[in-house]
């Protein structure tokens, strides 16, 4: 049986690059847990009401009249009001 050319043979990963078997615990931020529970609660309520909404229309309506210049002006005004500019 003929062997494959050297440039076609996949390199075997070294032991150091293989996935570690030790698993450290992951700490989830409290804010994430709160927001996740809030999202689940809202979804449950909306499904209970059989609510339907076209989220694309809502999103596009929020973007109507948006300009970067107006945003920069509002941000400068807000930052100036609290002494950060």
Protein Blocks (a to p, Z undefined) as FASTA:
>chain_A
ZZddfklpccdddfklpccfbdcdddddfklmmmmmmmmmmmmmmmmnopacdfklmmmm
mmgopafklmmmmmmmmmmmnopZZ
